[in-house]
Amino acid sequence: MRWRGQQVGATDADALPGLDRWDALVRTVTTPEFAGITFHEVACKSALNRVPAASAMPFSWTVNPYRGCTHACSYCFARQTHTYLDLDAGHDFDSQIVVKVNVAEVLAREVRRGSWRREHVALGTNTDPYQRAEGRYRLMPGIVDALVSSGTPLSILTKGTLLRRDLPLLRAARAQVDVSLAMSIAVFDDDLQQSVEPGTPTAQARLETVRAASEAGFPVTVFLMPVLPHLTDSVAALDGALRRISDAGAVRVVYGALHLRPGAKQWFLQWLARERPDLLSSYAALYPGSTAYAPKEYRRWLARRIRPLMRAHRLDGGEESEAPRDSLVPARPSASLELPPLF
């Protein structure tokens, strides 16, 4: 492979806006192995990210070794974060990947501090730590080792089958700290999956990873999300997905309807206009204007549909927001939302 290097602190005339004068930029890398992808290797100053106190997340800290993601999921909520680097939330997010090459070393220093309280750290909450680039950069073993050596519990959420590489490491880590694993599988139709998230492993490959993690002793959670209205929310699609998840050995499912936050919304609607223009009016009703979340009527409708199927397949879990029970009480949906029939 041919790597094109840059000196730390230098001005790179070929770098993208927002990265051309980064003091932290180590080099910019292109290689035939990742056609169309550019990696911007940076030396990060910090690794731990504190989750805002107002967040509903059940953890306070995250680590993100990569910014941008070659999974290229058209609905990815993290797309807008690329605009902070003067990159766009669409193609740049998929193809201009920032790699924090020293993240493990920086993390090790941070968790050795006397002030560190060994709070739970979540990996994979923004971009995927096991995207394809991890096969080359191998940042996760060092991250896991830094956390485990300091007695810090961790969780991993991924769509990447590279997780299997680190199962022996993670299994050994469980003897010292709490380690939880979750696999995200949103689309089980191969053609739709390759269209809407073209850089991800197939659903079957991810299910095989779930099975491998289960056989390694992990009680695996599967994130069946986002559920795509009119695309993956039929009884047949949900039942088939839950059956395959259960057969793979997962014990818990977290489901949730599609979010269309700024950045992701524009990119997903472009995909929809190109691939399923017949659904544009339905999505306009579900996500009008700047609305990012599916309406309560749809979420209640989805709960009525999916919860009996989860029970039938003996899967624990529930809706992602863990909303109060009364918010999931079945309600008659508004006709204006053009919901599919329940059965």
Helices and strands as residue ranges (DSSP letters): E 25-29, G 32-34, E 38-42, E 48-50, E 61-63, E 66-67, G 77-85, H 91-95, E 96-100, H 103-111, E 121-123, H 134-137, H 140-149, E 154-158, G 161-166, H 167-173, E 179-184, H 190-196, H 203-215, E 221-227, H 235-247, E 252-257, H 264-275, G 277-279, H 280-286, H 296-312, E 316-319, G 325-328, G 335-337
